[in-house]
């Protein structure tokens, strides 16, 4: 891999990770509702799912998703259904916030549950998975050892994605005390829940590009 190719990859990943999407929104809402540590666990889950998709793509299995209309449709419906479910759940979440001076109201989501939810959000985003299937392989040189290439490219993505999600987590957690009002938190829950559901609807309208 040349330096020019690697810099092009970094640029493309930067555009991807700073673009608002389900993972970023999830980390923000989890930071407000359950604290920055739960938000980071959710981010780690999402990154794990993304790296898994990249690994499958590097092994050639991602071509099935990119080429099969049936596989794409099934994944699209599952992803949309989960995002809509998450939207409804967030809309109906208890009006609570976690902050330095804000006690919790109601049960906090466990770290393992946060990680699992993040993994499911990352794994249920057809656009992100197709990005891994169609874009990521272009930077893999089939004539060279795949493991070192995957370690560099996957590691770069993980570091950049986690950096952005960490900033989102701490930023959202820092305003949690200001949101320590049931009315404010309720409106945040409804706004984020509505956006999740809207994203689910957008996913349903996606078309596979051939």
C-alpha positions in Angstrom: 0.0 0.0 0.0 1.4 3.4 -1.0 1.3 6.5 1.2 -1.1 8.1 -1.3 -3.5 5.2 -1.1 -3.4 5.3 2.7 -4.0 9.0 2.9 -7.0 8.6 0.5 -8.3 5.9 2.8 -7.9 8.1 5.9 -9.8 10.9 4.1 -12.7 8.6 3.1 -12.9 7.1 6.6 -12.9 10.7 8.1 -15.9 11.6 6.0 -17.6 8.4 7.1 -17.1 8.7 10.8 -18.0 12.4 11.2 -21.2 11.9 9.2 -24.2 11.8 11.7 -25.8 8.3 11.8 -27.4 5.8 14.1 -24.2 5.0 16.0 -23.4 8.6 16.8 -27.0 9.3 17.9 -27.0 6.2 20.0 -23.8 7.2 21.8 -25.2 10.7 22.5 -28.4 9.4 23.9 -26.7 6.7 26.0 -24.3 9.3 27.4 -27.2 11.5 28.5 -29.3 8.7 29.9 -26.7 6.3 31.3 -23.3 8.1 31.5 -20.2 8.4 29.3 -18.9 4.9 30.2 -22.1 3.2 28.9 -21.9 5.3 25.8 -18.3 4.2 25.1 -19.3 0.5 25.6 -22.0 1.1 23.0 -19.4 2.6 20.7 -17.1 -0.3 21.2 -19.9 -2.7 20.2 -20.6 -0.7 17.0 -16.9 -0.7 16.1 -16.7 -4.4 16.7 -19.6 -5.0 14.2 -18.0 -2.7 11.6 -14.6 -4.5 11.9 -16.5 -7.8 11.6 -18.1 -6.6 8.4 -14.7 -5.4 7.1 -13.1 -8.8 7.9 -15.9 -10.7 6.0 -15.4 -8.3 3.1 -11.6 -8.9 3.1 -12.3 -12.6 3.0 -14.6 -12.1 0.0 -17.9 -12.8 1.7 -19.0 -9.2 1.4 -19.4 -9.6 -2.3 -22.6 -11.7 -1.6 -24.2 -8.7 0.1 -23.2 -6.3 -2.7 -24.4 -8.6 -5.4 -27.5 -10.3 -4.0 -30.8 -8.4 -4.1 -32.4 -10.9 -1.7 -29.5 -10.7 0.9 -29.6 -6.9 0.7 -33.4 -6.7 1.1 -33.4 -9.1 4.1 -30.6 -7.1 5.8 -32.4 -3.8 5.0 -35.7 -4.9 6.6 -34.0 -6.3 9.7 -31.9 -3.1 10.1 -34.9 -0.8 9.6 -37.0 -2.8 12.0 -34.4 -2.6 14.7 -33.8 1.1 14.3 -37.6 1.7 14.5 -37.8 -0.5 17.6 -34.9 1.4 19.1 -36.7 4.7 18.3 -39.9 3.6 20.0 -37.9 2.3 23.0 -35.9 5.6 23.3 -39.2 7.7 22.9 -40.7 5.8 25.9 -37.5 5.8 28.0 -37.7 7.1 31.6 -36.9 10.8 31.9 -33.4 10.4 33.5 -29.9 11.8 32.9 -26.5 10.9 34.3 -24.2 13.7 35.3 -21.5 14.6 37.8 -24.1 16.0 40.2 -27.1 14.2 38.9 -28.3 11.0 40.5 -29.8 8.3 38.4 -33.5 7.9 38.2 -34.4 4.4 37.3 -32.1 1.5 36.4 -28.9 2.1 34.4 -28.2 0.0 31.4 -25.3 -2.4 32.1 -22.0 -2.2 30.2 -22.7 -5.6 28.5 -26.2 -4.5 27.5 -24.7 -1.2 26.1 -22.1 -3.1 24.2 -24.7 -5.5 22.7 -27.0 -2.7 21.7 -24.1 -0.9 20.0 -23.1 -4.1 18.2 -26.7 -4.5 17.0 -26.9 -0.9 15.8 -23.6 -1.3 13.9 -24.7 -4.6 12.4 -28.1 -3.5 11.4 -27.0 -0.6 9.2 -27.1 -1.8 5.6 -25.4 1.4 4.3 -22.5 0.9 6.6 -22.2 -2.8 5.7 -22.3 -2.1 2.0 -19.7 0.5 2.5 -17.5 -2.1 4.0 -18.3 -4.6 1.2 -17.9 -2.2 -1.7 -15.4 0.4 -0.5 -13.0 -1.4 1.9 -11.8 -4.1 -0.6 -10.6 -1.5 -3.0 -7.7 -0.7 -0.6 -6.8 -4.4 -0.1 -4.0 -5.7 -2.4 -4.8 -9.4 -3.2 -1.2 -10.1 -4.1 0.1 -9.1 -0.7 -0.5 -10.7 2.8 -4.1 -9.8 3.9 -3.5 -9.8 7.7 -1.1 -6.9 7.9 -3.2 -4.8 5.5 -6.4 -5.6 7.5 -4.6 -4.7 10.7 -3.5 -1.3 9.4 -6.8 -0.4 7.6 -9.1 -1.9 10.3 -7.0 -0.4 13.1 -7.1 3.0 11.5 -10.9 2.9 11.1 -11.3 1.8 14.7 -9.1 4.5 16.1 -10.8 7.3 14.1 -14.3 6.0 14.8 -13.7 5.6 18.6 -12.1 9.1 18.7 -15.3 10.7 17.3 -17.6 8.6 19.5 -15.6 9.4 22.6 -15.9 13.1 21.9 -19.6 12.6 21.4 -19.9 10.6 24.7 -18.0 13.2 26.8 -19.7 16.1 25.1 -23.2 14.7 25.7 -22.4 13.6 29.3 -21.1 17.1 30.0 -24.5 18.7 29.3 -26.4 16.0 31.2 -26.6 18.1 34.4 -28.2 20.9 32.4 -30.7 18.3 31.2 -31.4 17.2 34.7 -35.0 18.1 34.2 -37.7 15.5 33.5 -39.3 17.8 30.9 -36.0 18.4 29.1 -35.0 14.8 29.1 -38.4 13.7 28.0 -38.1 16.0 24.9 -34.6 14.7 24.3 -35.8 11.1 24.4 -38.7 12.0 22.0 -36.4 13.8 19.6 -33.8 11.1 19.5 -36.5 8.4 19.4 -38.1 10.1 16.4 -34.7 10.4 14.6 -34.0 6.7 15.2 -37.4 5.8 13.7 -36.9 8.2 10.8 -33.5 6.6 10.1 -35.3 3.2 10.0 -37.7 4.6 7.5 -34.9 5.9 5.4 -33.2 2.5 5.5 -36.4 1.0 4.0 -36.1 3.3 1.0 -32.5 2.4 0.2 -31.8 0.7 -3.1 -28.9 -1.5 -3.9 -26.6 0.0 -6.5 -25.5 -2.4 -9.2 
